[in-house]
Every structure is written in C-alpha cells, then in structure tokens.
Amino acid sequence: MATSSNGSLPAKFVIATPSVAAPLACCVLLLAPVSAQAGTGATLQAMRQEISQMRANYEARISALEARIEELERTSATSLAGATAPRQGADSAVAAIRAAARRAAGAQAPLSTDAAAPDLAMKAAAMGHERNLSRLNPEISFTGDLLARYDSPAAAFDAREFEIDMQSALDPFSSAKLTLSFGSDEAEVEEGYLRYHGLARGLSLRAGKMRQSFGVLNRYHQHALPVPDYPLPLQFFFGAEGLAQTGLSIEWLLPWSWSSANEVTVQLMDSSAEPFGAGGFRRLTALAHLQNYWDIDDASYFEWGLSAVGGRSAPGRESKVFGTDLSYHWQPPGRAKYHEITWRTEALLSMRDDESGNRRDAWGLYSYVESLLRRNLYLGLFYDRAADPRSPGDEQWRISPYLTWWQSEYVRLRGAYEFYRNATGRNDHRVLAQFTWAAGPHKHENY
C-alpha cells in the first residue's frame, strides 16, 4: 500500500480505517462467547491487543497528518503576506463582509485594523436590506364587479362594487385581513379582523368584523358567488348582503371525527344586522355552525352542515334562524381542467317575533348545480325561494340558468336569465350580464 511523502497513510485511508476497526471489534465481541466455549480465550486476548495496537497507530498517523496540514497553512499565510497592495485591499474587503455577516448572525466578529473596514462593513450589513422591505407590506388585491340588467321595459348598468383587500401575516402566530368595499352610494369596511392561528390543536380565533359562518354561500363575497346575487333566503332573513357582524369567532377542527373532518364554529357578535334590530353591542347575538366533510373517493367529496343564529330584535322579542346545507363536488384528478360538477342545497327557517310578540315562521331554500362544459366554461341552473319573515304569506321564487366563462384567472364573464315570481304573483323576466375582474394574490375569494 502506498504512503504519503511524510510516511503517513493517505487521507482517504486514514478516514476510512476507523470505520473498519469498529465493526471488526463488534464482530470479535460477538464471537467471544463461542470462542470461550471452544477454549480459545488466549487467541481472543491476542486479537484484542493487536486491535488496540492498530488503533493507537492510526491515531498517531492522524495526528501527524493534522500537523502537516497546519504547517502547510502557515506556509501559505507567509506567502500571501508578500502579496501586492491591491490584493491586500481585496482581502480587507472580504474580511469586512465576513465580519458583517458574523454580526448579523449574532456572532462576535474580530475588530479590523483596516481604516476602510468600518465603511465596508456598514455597506455589507445594509446590502440587500431594500429587497426585504417588501416583506413588511401586506398583500393587496383589487376587485371590480359590474352588472348590466335588462328588466323589460327598463335597462340598467351598475358598477355595483369595488373592493380593496389587504392581508398580511403579522408574525408566526397571527394574521390580519381588511376588505374595503366601495359601492355606487356608500363605502364600508366589509371585513376587518385579526386572526390567531394554532392556539391549541386545531383551534383558531378571529376578532373583528367578518362574514359569518352560516351555511355556505353567506361566507362568500358577492363577486365570488356562483350567481350574480345572494340567494333570496339570505336576502330576506339577513339583509341584502347576507349576515356580517362584529365580534369574536372561534373555529375548532375536532381532533376526533365521525367523518373525514369535522369543524365547529362558535361566534359571539353584536346585533348590527337587520333581523336583530341593529342594536349594536347592547344586545349580543350567538351563532353555532357544525361542518362535516367526507372524502368519497379521489374524485369527489360530500359536505353536510348545520347552522343556528339567534338574538333579540328588541327587548322581549327574539329572532332566530336555523339552517342545514348539503354539498357534493366531483372533479376527476386526471381531467380536472375539463370535467367538474358541483351541487349545493341549503334550507333555512326564520323564527321572528313581531311587534305584538307573536312568533312568525318563514321558510327559505336555494339549490343549484353547476357543470364544467369545457375548459373555463361553466353551465349552471339556480333555484331559490323564500317567504318574507315579517309577512310569511308573501313568498317569492325564481329560477335562473346561467353561463360563466373564465377568460383567465383574473377576468370572469357571466350571462344569466331569470324567471321571477314576486309576492303579488306577477311573473318577471330578466337578462343579466356580469363582468368581474381581480388583480393581486387573492382573486375572487369564496370565504
């Protein structure tokens, strides 16, 4: 076997040999009982002494190799000491950058005797900081929603809503969201809340104004709905834009499950919504929502939810709404861009005391099915009906086929026809055209 010029083993052999000695020693130890039984104790002792001697020799050779490396480093340092002035300046710059890096990492950096080193260190410490400033800014999105409506014999074109959405992770434990809505006659904070993540296993907390977790479509912003307007039950029971109030929300993804996943949401809010008399924090409202999720197979899932919200519209007058929702979604993994079907149904019951203290019950329902015909083109059929909670005998319903084309992930165009039966029994026909666009990282959020 060849050796190095100073008589020691090559580095590759020196590094590998200890890894051979250890397994060899283990083999010897394993064979010890057998050897003892065979009367070979003396031979085993001799082998152990030989292995100890080999290990001592290897350690001595490693020490000699390390000494040789130190000698070569000293020789190189002596040679570099006679380098030219430009070379020394470059070394000083490199040393200053390394010192700045060590300070940034929290390590103790040695002081430099070079007069230019402090300036270079400051420049190195600031280098690249401007690239990180954008991380402090929130993610900002902008959404526009235009609606053209033809109601024989009248027609209208409405810039219904413009939204500015800002979201940001504040730290590893919390995030914030703010959605400003600008309509044709008003501007408001549609949502604005602070959210804490991971308080416990599957537990999170939100505080602020938010769209409440009643059913499914109430959580959607208007521009993200599958149809141009909120379903009639949500409009009649909660107001034109659904249920959105200010308070606290606790969401808990249950650690045990009777389905693929189960989530419980409990919300304590003010009574700013219309069915609760717009009483603010003088009267609180409470909401509970249970969502159950099942994976059917690789292509489909099923959801079932239960919702309840209640409060007082005035002293001694209660207002409650109960609901249940069913959803089915099918989307084959291999053809997800070309085949998709969504079916969703939700039924609601409003129980509201009138001014005389008498309870009035009103039912509402919506159901729709939507299918992807070809890439980016959806065909759907939507049906909804509801009774006026103040006058349950006044009932309205409508049925609407619609066609939605996603020009891109930023632009969506929709056409719809509505056959509408109002409370007086009159039939209305409407043709709608919706133009929606979004810019930024959060496009057409559902909830």
C-alpha positions as CSV (number, residue, x, y, z in Angstrom):
1,M,0.0,0.0,0.0
2,A,1.4,3.4,-0.9
3,T,2.0,6.1,1.7
4,S,2.3,9.8,1.6
5,S,5.7,11.6,1.4
6,N,5.9,12.1,5.2
7,G,5.4,8.4,5.8
8,S,1.7,8.6,6.9
9,L,-1.2,6.9,5.2
10,P,-3.2,8.7,2.5
11,A,-6.1,10.8,3.9
12,K,-8.7,8.6,2.3
13,F,-7.4,5.5,4.0
14,V,-7.0,7.3,7.3
15,I,-10.6,8.5,7.4
16,A,-12.0,5.1,6.3
17,T,-9.9,2.9,8.6
18,P,-11.6,3.7,11.9
19,S,-14.9,2.9,10.4
20,V,-13.5,-0.6,9.6
21,A,-12.0,-1.1,13.1
22,A,-15.3,-0.5,14.9
23,P,-17.2,-3.2,13.0
24,L,-14.3,-5.6,13.4
25,A,-14.3,-5.1,17.1
26,C,-18.1,-5.8,17.2
27,C,-17.6,-9.0,15.3
28,V,-14.9,-10.0,17.8
29,L,-17.2,-9.3,20.7
30,L,-20.0,-11.3,19.2
31,L,-17.7,-14.3,18.7
32,A,-16.4,-14.1,22.2
33,P,-18.9,-16.5,23.8
34,V,-18.3,-19.1,21.1
35,S,-14.5,-18.8,21.4
36,A,-14.7,-19.1,25.2
37,Q,-16.7,-22.3,24.9
38,A,-14.2,-23.6,22.4
39,G,-11.2,-22.8,24.7
40,T,-9.8,-20.1,22.5
41,G,-9.6,-17.4,25.2
42,A,-5.9,-16.9,24.7
43,T,-6.3,-16.3,21.0
44,L,-9.1,-13.8,21.6
45,Q,-6.9,-11.8,24.1
46,A,-4.1,-11.7,21.5
47,M,-6.5,-10.3,18.8
48,R,-7.8,-7.6,21.2
49,Q,-4.2,-6.5,21.9
50,E,-3.5,-6.4,18.2
51,I,-6.6,-4.3,17.5
52,S,-5.6,-1.8,20.3
53,Q,-2.2,-1.5,18.8
54,M,-3.6,-0.8,15.3
55,R,-5.9,1.9,16.7
56,A,-3.0,3.6,18.5
57,N,-1.0,3.6,15.3
58,Y,-3.9,5.1,13.3
59,E,-4.4,7.8,15.9
60,A,-0.7,8.7,15.7
61,R,-0.8,8.9,11.9
62,I,-3.9,11.1,12.0
63,S,-2.1,13.5,14.5
64,A,0.9,13.6,12.1
65,L,-1.4,14.4,9.2
66,E,-3.1,17.2,11.1
67,A,0.3,18.7,12.0
68,R,1.3,18.6,8.3
69,I,-1.8,20.4,7.3
70,E,-1.2,23.2,9.9
71,E,2.4,23.5,8.6
72,L,1.1,24.0,5.0
73,E,-1.4,26.6,6.2
74,R,1.4,28.6,7.9
75,T,3.5,28.4,4.8
76,S,0.6,29.7,2.6
77,A,-0.1,32.6,5.0
78,T,3.6,33.6,4.8
79,S,3.4,33.6,1.0
80,L,0.3,35.6,0.9
81,A,1.8,38.2,3.3
82,G,4.1,39.3,0.4
83,A,1.2,39.9,-2.0
84,T,0.6,43.3,-3.7
85,A,-1.4,46.2,-2.1
86,P,-4.5,45.6,-4.3
87,R,-4.6,42.0,-3.1
88,Q,-4.5,43.2,0.5
89,G,-7.3,45.6,-0.2
90,A,-9.4,42.9,-1.6
91,D,-8.7,40.7,1.4
92,S,-9.7,43.5,3.7
93,A,-13.0,43.9,1.8
94,V,-13.7,40.2,2.1
95,A,-12.8,40.3,5.8
96,A,-15.2,43.2,6.3
97,I,-18.0,41.4,4.6
98,R,-17.4,38.3,6.6
99,A,-17.3,40.4,9.8
100,A,-20.7,42.0,8.9
101,A,-22.2,38.6,8.2
102,R,-21.0,37.3,11.6
103,R,-22.5,40.3,13.4
104,A,-25.8,39.8,11.5
105,A,-25.8,36.2,12.7
106,G,-25.2,37.3,16.3
107,A,-21.6,36.1,16.5
108,Q,-18.6,38.0,17.8
109,A,-16.6,39.5,14.9
110,P,-12.9,40.3,15.4
111,L,-12.0,44.0,15.1
112,S,-10.3,45.1,11.9
113,T,-7.3,47.4,11.8
114,D,-8.0,48.4,8.2
115,A,-9.2,52.1,8.1
116,A,-11.6,51.3,5.3
117,A,-13.1,48.2,7.0
118,P,-15.8,50.1,9.0
119,D,-17.3,51.7,5.9
120,L,-17.2,48.4,4.0
121,A,-18.7,46.6,7.0
122,M,-21.6,49.1,7.1
123,K,-22.2,48.7,3.4
124,A,-22.1,44.9,3.6
125,A,-24.5,45.0,6.6
126,A,-27.0,47.1,4.6
127,M,-26.5,45.1,1.4
128,G,-29.8,43.5,0.3
129,H,-32.0,45.1,3.0
130,E,-34.0,47.0,0.5
131,R,-35.0,43.7,-1.1
132,N,-36.6,42.6,2.2
133,L,-38.7,45.7,2.7
134,S,-41.5,44.4,0.6
135,R,-42.0,41.6,3.0
136,L,-43.3,44.1,5.5
137,N,-46.1,45.2,3.1
138,P,-49.5,43.5,3.1
139,E,-50.7,41.5,0.1
140,I,-53.1,43.9,-1.7
141,S,-55.8,42.8,-4.2
142,F,-58.3,44.8,-6.1
143,T,-61.7,43.6,-7.4
144,G,-64.3,45.1,-9.6
145,D,-67.9,43.9,-10.2
146,L,-70.2,45.4,-12.9
147,L,-73.7,44.2,-13.6
148,A,-75.9,45.0,-16.6
149,R,-79.6,44.2,-16.2
150,Y,-82.5,44.3,-18.6
151,D,-85.9,44.3,-17.0
152,S,-88.5,44.9,-19.7
153,P,-89.0,47.7,-20.5
154,A,-86.2,49.1,-18.4
155,A,-82.4,48.5,-18.5
156,A,-79.6,49.5,-16.1
157,F,-75.9,49.3,-15.9
158,D,-74.5,49.3,-12.4
159,A,-70.9,49.5,-11.1
160,R,-72.0,47.5,-8.1
161,E,-68.9,47.2,-6.1
162,F,-65.1,47.8,-6.0
163,E,-63.1,46.0,-3.3
164,I,-59.6,46.6,-1.9
165,D,-58.4,43.5,0.0
166,M,-55.3,43.6,2.2
167,Q,-54.0,40.6,4.0
168,S,-50.8,40.1,5.9
169,A,-49.1,37.6,8.2
170,L,-48.1,39.6,11.3
171,D,-46.0,37.0,13.0
172,P,-45.9,33.2,13.2
173,F,-49.0,33.3,15.4
174,S,-51.4,35.8,13.9
175,S,-52.5,37.4,10.6
176,A,-54.8,40.3,9.6
177,K,-57.3,40.9,6.9
178,L,-59.1,44.1,5.8
179,T,-61.6,44.4,2.9
180,L,-62.9,47.9,1.9
181,S,-65.9,48.0,-0.3
182,F,-66.9,50.9,-2.4
183,G,-70.4,50.9,-3.9
184,S,-72.4,53.4,-6.0
185,D,-73.7,55.2,-2.9
186,E,-71.5,54.1,0.0
187,A,-68.1,52.9,1.3
188,E,-67.7,50.5,4.2
189,V,-65.5,48.0,5.8
190,E,-66.8,44.7,4.6
191,E,-64.4,42.7,6.6
192,G,-61.6,43.5,9.0
193,Y,-60.3,41.2,11.6
194,L,-57.2,39.8,13.4
195,R,-56.8,36.0,13.4
196,Y,-54.7,33.9,15.8
197,H,-53.6,30.5,14.4
198,G,-52.7,27.4,16.4
199,L,-53.9,28.4,19.8
200,A,-54.3,24.7,20.5
201,R,-54.7,21.6,18.4
202,G,-57.0,22.7,15.5
203,L,-58.1,25.9,17.3
204,S,-58.1,29.4,15.9
205,L,-59.6,32.7,16.9
206,R,-60.8,35.7,14.9
207,A,-61.7,39.2,16.3
208,G,-63.3,42.0,14.2
209,K,-65.9,42.4,11.6
210,M,-66.5,39.3,9.3
211,R,-68.9,37.5,7.1
212,Q,-70.4,34.9,9.5
213,S,-70.2,31.2,9.1
214,F,-73.9,30.5,8.5
215,G,-74.2,27.8,5.8
216,V,-72.0,28.1,2.8
217,L,-72.8,31.0,0.5
218,N,-73.2,33.6,3.3
219,R,-69.4,33.4,3.7
220,Y,-68.8,34.3,0.0
221,H,-68.2,37.9,-1.1
222,Q,-70.7,39.0,-3.6
223,H,-68.4,39.0,-6.6
224,A,-67.4,35.3,-5.7
225,L,-70.9,33.9,-5.8
226,P,-71.9,31.3,-8.4
227,V,-74.7,33.6,-9.5
228,P,-74.9,37.5,-9.6
229,D,-76.9,37.9,-6.4
230,Y,-77.2,36.4,-2.9
231,P,-80.0,33.7,-2.7
232,L,-83.4,35.0,-1.7
233,P,-83.4,33.3,1.8
234,L,-80.2,35.1,2.8
235,Q,-81.5,38.4,1.5
236,F,-84.9,38.1,3.2
237,F,-83.7,36.7,6.5
238,F,-80.4,38.6,7.0
239,G,-80.4,41.6,4.6
240,A,-79.4,42.4,1.0
241,E,-75.8,41.4,1.5
242,G,-76.2,38.5,4.0
243,L,-75.1,38.3,7.6
244,A,-71.9,40.2,8.6
245,Q,-71.3,41.5,12.1
246,T,-68.6,42.4,14.5
247,G,-67.3,40.3,17.4
248,L,-65.4,37.1,18.2
249,S,-65.2,33.8,16.3
250,I,-63.7,30.5,17.4
251,E,-63.1,27.7,14.9
252,W,-62.1,24.3,16.1
253,L,-61.1,21.4,13.8
254,L,-62.1,18.5,16.0
255,P,-59.3,16.0,16.9
256,W,-61.8,13.1,16.8
257,S,-64.1,12.6,13.8
258,W,-67.1,10.6,12.7
259,S,-66.3,11.7,9.1
260,S,-63.2,12.7,7.2
261,A,-63.1,16.0,9.0
262,N,-65.4,17.9,11.4
263,E,-65.2,21.6,12.3
264,V,-67.2,23.6,14.9
265,T,-67.5,27.3,14.8
266,V,-68.9,29.5,17.6
267,Q,-69.4,33.2,17.2
268,L,-70.4,35.9,19.6
269,M,-71.3,39.1,17.7
270,D,-73.1,42.4,18.1
271,S,-76.6,42.8,16.7
272,S,-75.9,45.2,13.9
273,A,-77.7,43.1,11.3
274,E,-81.3,43.9,10.3
275,P,-83.1,40.9,11.8
276,F,-81.6,41.7,15.3
277,G,-82.8,45.3,15.3
278,A,-79.4,46.9,14.6
279,G,-78.8,47.1,18.3
280,G,-75.0,47.1,18.3
281,F,-73.3,45.7,21.4
282,R,-76.3,46.5,23.6
283,R,-77.7,43.1,22.6
284,L,-75.4,40.3,21.5
285,T,-76.1,37.5,19.0
286,A,-74.7,34.0,19.1
287,L,-74.0,31.6,16.2
288,A,-73.1,27.9,16.1
289,H,-72.1,26.0,13.0
290,L,-71.1,22.4,12.5
291,Q,-69.5,21.3,9.3
292,N,-68.9,17.6,8.4
293,Y,-66.7,16.6,5.5
294,W,-66.4,13.2,3.8
295,D,-64.0,12.1,1.1
296,I,-65.9,9.7,-1.1
297,D,-63.1,8.8,-3.5
298,D,-60.2,10.5,-5.3
299,A,-62.6,12.5,-7.5
300,S,-65.4,13.5,-5.1
301,Y,-66.4,14.7,-1.7
302,F,-69.6,15.4,0.3
303,E,-70.3,18.1,2.9
304,W,-73.2,18.5,5.4
305,G,-73.6,21.4,7.7
306,L,-75.9,22.6,10.5
307,S,-76.2,26.3,11.4
308,A,-78.1,28.4,14.0
309,V,-78.0,32.1,14.9
310,G,-80.1,33.9,17.5
311,G,-80.6,37.2,19.3
312,R,-83.2,39.8,20.2
313,S,-84.5,42.4,17.8
314,A,-85.9,44.3,20.7
315,P,-86.4,43.7,24.5
316,G,-88.6,40.7,24.8
317,R,-88.6,40.0,21.0
318,E,-86.5,37.1,19.8
319,S,-85.2,36.4,16.3
320,K,-83.7,33.1,15.3
321,V,-82.6,31.4,12.0
322,F,-81.8,27.8,11.6
323,G,-80.3,26.1,8.5
324,T,-78.8,23.0,7.0
325,D,-76.7,22.6,3.9
326,L,-75.6,19.8,1.6
327,S,-72.8,19.9,-1.0
328,Y,-71.4,17.5,-3.4
329,H,-68.4,18.1,-5.6
330,W,-66.9,15.8,-8.3
331,Q,-63.7,16.6,-10.2
332,P,-61.6,13.7,-11.7
333,P,-57.9,14.2,-10.9
334,G,-56.7,13.3,-14.4
335,R,-59.3,15.6,-16.2
336,A,-59.8,18.3,-13.6
337,K,-59.5,21.1,-16.2
338,Y,-62.2,19.7,-18.3
339,H,-64.8,18.0,-16.0
340,E,-66.3,19.2,-12.8
341,I,-69.8,19.1,-11.2
342,T,-70.9,21.0,-8.1
343,W,-74.3,20.5,-6.4
344,R,-75.4,22.5,-3.4
345,T,-78.6,22.9,-1.4
346,E,-79.4,24.9,1.7
347,A,-82.7,25.2,3.6
348,L,-83.4,27.9,6.2
349,L,-86.1,28.6,8.8
350,S,-86.7,32.0,10.3
351,M,-88.5,32.4,13.6
352,R,-89.1,36.0,14.5
353,D,-91.3,37.7,17.0
354,D,-93.4,40.6,15.6
355,E,-94.2,43.8,17.3
356,S,-97.1,42.2,19.2
357,G,-94.8,39.4,20.5
358,N,-96.3,36.7,18.2
359,R,-93.8,34.4,16.5
360,R,-93.8,34.2,12.7
361,D,-92.1,31.3,10.9
362,A,-90.8,31.7,7.3
363,W,-89.1,29.1,5.2
364,G,-86.4,29.6,2.5
365,L,-84.5,27.3,0.2
366,Y,-81.9,27.5,-2.6
367,S,-80.3,24.8,-4.7
368,Y,-78.1,24.9,-7.8
369,V,-76.0,22.6,-9.9
370,E,-73.0,23.7,-12.0
371,S,-71.0,21.7,-14.6
372,L,-67.8,22.4,-16.4
373,L,-68.6,22.0,-20.1
374,R,-65.2,22.6,-21.4
375,R,-62.1,24.3,-20.2
376,N,-63.1,27.7,-18.5
377,L,-66.8,27.4,-19.4
378,Y,-69.4,26.5,-16.8
379,L,-73.1,25.9,-17.2
380,G,-75.4,26.1,-14.2
381,L,-79.0,26.2,-13.1
382,F,-80.0,28.0,-9.9
383,Y,-83.4,27.9,-8.0
384,D,-84.3,29.7,-4.8
385,R,-87.5,30.8,-2.9
386,A,-88.2,32.5,0.3
387,A,-91.1,34.0,2.4
388,D,-90.9,37.4,4.0
389,P,-90.2,36.8,7.7
390,R,-92.4,39.8,8.6
391,S,-95.2,38.5,6.4
392,P,-94.8,34.8,5.8
393,G,-97.7,34.7,3.3
394,D,-95.7,36.8,0.9
395,E,-93.5,34.3,-1.0
396,Q,-91.2,34.8,-4.0
397,W,-89.2,32.4,-6.1
398,R,-87.0,32.4,-9.2
399,I,-85.2,30.0,-11.5
400,S,-82.1,31.0,-13.4
401,P,-79.9,29.2,-16.0
402,Y,-76.5,30.9,-16.3
403,L,-73.3,30.6,-18.3
404,T,-69.9,31.5,-16.8
405,W,-66.7,32.0,-18.8
406,W,-63.4,32.4,-17.1
407,Q,-61.4,34.4,-19.7
408,S,-58.4,33.9,-17.3
409,E,-57.9,33.6,-13.6
410,Y,-58.2,37.4,-13.5
411,V,-61.3,38.0,-15.6
412,R,-64.7,36.4,-15.4
413,L,-67.8,37.0,-17.6
414,R,-71.3,35.7,-16.8
415,G,-74.6,35.7,-18.6
416,A,-77.9,34.7,-16.8
417,Y,-81.6,34.6,-17.5
418,E,-84.1,34.9,-14.5
419,F,-87.7,33.9,-14.4
420,Y,-89.0,35.6,-11.3
421,R,-92.3,35.2,-9.5
422,N,-92.9,38.1,-7.0
423,A,-95.1,38.2,-3.9
424,T,-98.1,39.5,-5.9
425,G,-98.0,36.6,-8.3
426,R,-96.6,38.6,-11.1
427,N,-94.0,37.0,-13.4
428,D,-90.9,38.9,-14.3
429,H,-88.2,38.1,-16.9
430,R,-84.6,39.4,-16.5
431,V,-81.5,39.2,-18.5
432,L,-78.2,39.8,-16.6
433,A,-74.6,40.3,-17.7
434,Q,-71.9,40.3,-15.1
435,F,-68.3,41.5,-15.6
436,T,-65.9,40.7,-12.8
437,W,-62.1,41.2,-12.6
438,A,-59.5,40.9,-9.9
439,A,-55.8,41.8,-9.5
440,G,-53.5,40.7,-6.8
441,P,-52.8,37.4,-4.9
442,H,-56.3,36.9,-3.6
443,K,-58.7,36.6,-6.5
444,H,-62.5,36.0,-6.1
445,E,-62.2,34.6,-2.6
446,N,-65.1,32.4,-1.6
447,Y,-64.5,32.6,2.1
